[in-house]
């Protein structure tokens, strides 16, 4: 049995196009499947700030099955930077992983190496077993396919990471970097002030460095005007909204549009 299906996010990076996706923060397989039917290039599942962890195999497997059925990619931020967390997610069948709150290039390098059977002309640090990613031993070209199709990225969301950005971008086989302006605002001492000059300068430092280095860049979109502007300025992986954000907009719109009397229940 061959496992030759290509990674859609990796293909977008190589083609110079932009992958658009949704943060599914209800952790629902049905919604992952629905987003795939609606044409999302990826569905982002954030295991750092909520939901299961990469160690909750059955829950993550159900999210993966929903993505696989519709041909969309699951983008998973694991809960920490431990190489074992990267390996666990990949063995379950995730192909697009990124780690949170990195501070230096060595942490990123260890995360990337944990996803590779071969790394820098030497051995990688991924375990060779027969997990779900290998279809329990049925995939014949597993080693070559996994090393080719797997992407490991790093979230740049601390002041230390911004200061080390050139070294981080130089990590061999780094799949992408993802800018986190919300946590950057905390790290720079201006929580929630995304338009503070320090925060804006940090985001621009990362953007410019990634574009110059040729490393794919991901980030948050704050409305479609912002998404379009970012896409024109080098971003290739963009979140356009979340499940809870979409529901808030839709449901509050319904209440606002109702012209009759409603009971006061709270």
C-alpha positions in Angstrom: 0.0 0.0 0.0 1.4 3.4 -1.0 0.9 6.6 1.0 1.5 9.1 -1.9 -1.2 11.7 -1.1 0.4 15.1 -1.0 0.2 17.6 1.8 -2.0 20.5 0.5 -0.3 23.1 2.7 3.1 22.1 1.5 1.9 22.3 -2.0 0.6 25.8 -1.4 4.0 26.8 0.0 5.8 25.3 -3.0 3.4 26.9 -5.5 3.7 30.3 -3.9 -0.1 30.4 -3.2 -1.9 31.1 0.1 -3.7 28.5 2.2 -6.8 29.8 4.1 -8.2 28.1 7.1 -10.4 28.3 10.2 -9.6 27.8 13.9 -12.0 25.1 15.0 -12.1 25.9 18.7 -15.1 23.7 19.5 -12.9 20.6 18.7 -15.8 19.0 16.8 -15.2 16.4 14.1 -18.5 17.4 12.5 -17.3 21.0 12.2 -13.9 20.0 10.9 -15.7 17.9 8.2 -18.1 20.8 7.5 -15.3 23.3 7.0 -13.7 20.8 4.6 -16.9 20.6 2.6 -17.0 24.4 2.6 -13.6 24.5 0.9 -11.2 25.3 3.8 -7.6 24.6 2.8 -6.9 23.7 6.4 -8.6 23.5 9.8 -6.5 24.7 12.7 -6.9 22.8 16.0 -5.1 24.5 18.9 -4.1 22.1 21.6 -2.2 24.7 23.5 -5.1 26.8 24.7 -7.9 24.3 25.0 -9.4 21.0 23.9 -7.6 17.6 24.1 -3.8 17.2 23.9 -1.7 15.2 21.4 -1.8 12.4 24.0 -5.6 12.1 23.7 -5.3 9.7 20.7 -9.0 8.8 20.0 -10.2 12.4 20.1 -7.4 13.6 17.7 -7.9 10.6 15.4 -11.6 11.6 15.0 -10.6 15.1 14.0 -8.1 13.7 11.6 -10.7 11.3 10.0 -13.1 14.3 9.5 -10.3 16.3 7.7 -9.2 13.3 5.6 -12.7 12.6 4.4 -13.0 16.0 2.9 -9.4 16.4 1.7 -8.6 19.3 3.9 -5.5 19.5 6.1 -5.5 19.5 9.8 -3.1 22.1 11.3 -2.3 21.2 14.9 -0.5 23.3 17.4 0.7 20.9 20.1 0.6 21.9 23.7 4.3 22.3 24.3 7.7 22.2 22.6 8.7 18.7 23.7 9.9 16.5 20.8 7.8 13.7 22.2 4.7 15.8 21.7 5.6 16.3 18.0 6.2 12.6 17.5 2.9 11.7 19.2 0.9 14.0 17.0 2.6 12.8 13.8 2.2 9.1 14.7 -1.5 9.7 15.0 -1.5 11.0 11.4 -1.1 14.7 11.7 1.2 16.1 8.9 1.2 19.8 9.9 2.4 20.5 13.4 3.7 23.7 15.1 5.0 24.3 18.5 4.1 27.2 20.8 6.2 29.7 22.7 9.7 29.0 21.3 12.6 31.0 22.6 15.5 29.9 20.6 16.7 28.0 17.5 17.8 24.9 19.3 14.3 24.2 20.6 12.9 24.6 17.1 15.7 22.4 15.7 14.9 19.6 18.2 11.2 19.8 17.2 11.9 19.5 13.5 14.4 16.7 14.0 11.8 14.8 16.0 9.6 14.8 12.9 12.3 13.3 10.6 13.7 9.9 10.0 16.7 11.5 8.2 17.9 14.9 9.1 20.9 17.0 7.9 22.4 14.0 6.1 22.2 12.0 9.3 19.7 10.2 11.5 16.6 12.0 12.6 14.8 11.6 15.9 11.4 10.1 14.8 10.5 6.7 16.0 9.9 4.1 13.3 6.8 2.1 14.3 3.5 1.0 12.8 1.1 3.7 14.1 -2.0 5.2 12.4 0.2 7.4 10.3 1.7 4.3 8.7 -1.8 2.7 8.5 -0.6 0.2 11.0 2.2 -1.1 8.9 0.4 -1.2 5.5 2.2 1.8 3.9 5.3 0.7 1.9 6.9 4.1 1.3 6.3 5.4 4.8 9.8 6.8 5.6 10.2 8.7 2.3 6.6 10.0 2.2 6.6 11.2 5.8 9.9 13.0 5.5 8.7 14.7 2.4 5.1 15.6 3.4 5.4 16.5 7.1 5.7 20.1 8.1 6.9 21.3 11.5 6.6 25.0 12.3 7.2 27.3 15.2 5.0 30.1 16.7 6.9 33.3 17.1 5.1 34.9 20.1 7.8 35.9 22.6 10.3 38.7 22.6 13.1 36.2 22.8 11.9 34.4 19.6 11.8 37.8 17.8 15.4 38.5 18.9 16.4 35.1 17.7 14.4 35.1 14.5 17.3 34.9 12.0 18.7 31.8 13.8 15.3 30.2 14.0 14.7 30.8 10.3 18.0 29.1 9.6 16.9 25.8 11.2 17.2 23.2 8.4 13.8 21.9 7.1 11.8 24.3 9.2 8.3 24.1 7.6 7.0 27.6 8.5 6.8 30.2 11.2 3.5 31.5 12.6 3.4 35.0 14.1 1.4 35.3 17.3 0.6 39.0 17.9 -1.6 38.5 20.9 1.1 36.8 23.0 3.7 39.1 21.5 1.7 42.0 23.0 2.0 40.3 26.4 5.7 39.6 26.0 6.5 43.2 25.1 4.5 44.5 28.1 1.4 45.7 26.2 -1.3 43.0 26.7 -3.9 43.3 24.0 -2.5 46.4 22.4 -1.9 45.0 19.0 -1.4 48.4 17.5 1.3 49.4 20.0 4.5 50.3 18.1 6.6 47.7 19.9 4.2 45.0 18.9 3.8 46.2 15.3 7.6 46.4 15.0 8.0 42.9 16.3 5.5 41.5 13.9 7.1 43.3 11.0 10.5 42.1 12.0 9.3 38.5 11.8 7.4 39.1 8.5 10.4 40.7 6.8 12.9 38.2 8.0 10.7 35.2 7.0 10.1 36.6 3.5 13.8 37.4 3.1 14.8 33.9 4.2 12.2 32.2 2.0 10.5 30.5 5.0 6.7 30.3 4.7 4.9 32.6 7.0 1.6 32.1 8.8 -0.5 34.4 10.9 -3.9 35.5 12.1 -6.4 37.4 9.9 -8.4 40.2 11.6 -11.1 40.5 9.0 -10.8 39.9 5.2 -9.2 43.3 4.5 -6.4 42.3 6.8 -6.2 38.8 5.3 -5.9 40.2 1.8 -3.2 42.7 2.9 -1.2 40.0 4.6 -1.5 37.7 1.6 -0.1 40.5 -0.6 2.8 41.0 1.9 4.2 37.5 2.0 1.9 35.5 4.3 1.1 32.0 2.9 -0.8 30.5 5.8 -3.7 32.6 7.1 -6.5 32.0 9.6 -9.6 33.8 8.5 -11.7 33.3 11.6 -12.9 30.8 14.3 -15.9 28.7 15.0 -16.9 30.8 18.0 -16.2 34.0 16.2 -18.4 33.0 13.3 -21.2 31.9 15.6 -21.0 35.1 17.6 -21.4 37.2 14.4 -24.3 35.1 13.1 -26.3 34.6 16.3 -26.0 38.2 17.6 -27.0 39.3 14.1 -30.2 37.3 14.4 -31.0 38.9 17.7 -30.3 42.3 16.4 -32.5 41.8 13.4 -35.5 40.6 15.3 -38.1 43.4 15.5 -40.5 41.9 18.1 -40.5 41.8 21.9 -38.4 39.2 23.7 -38.7 38.1 27.3 -36.1 39.2 29.8 -34.7 35.9 31.1 -31.4 37.0 32.5 
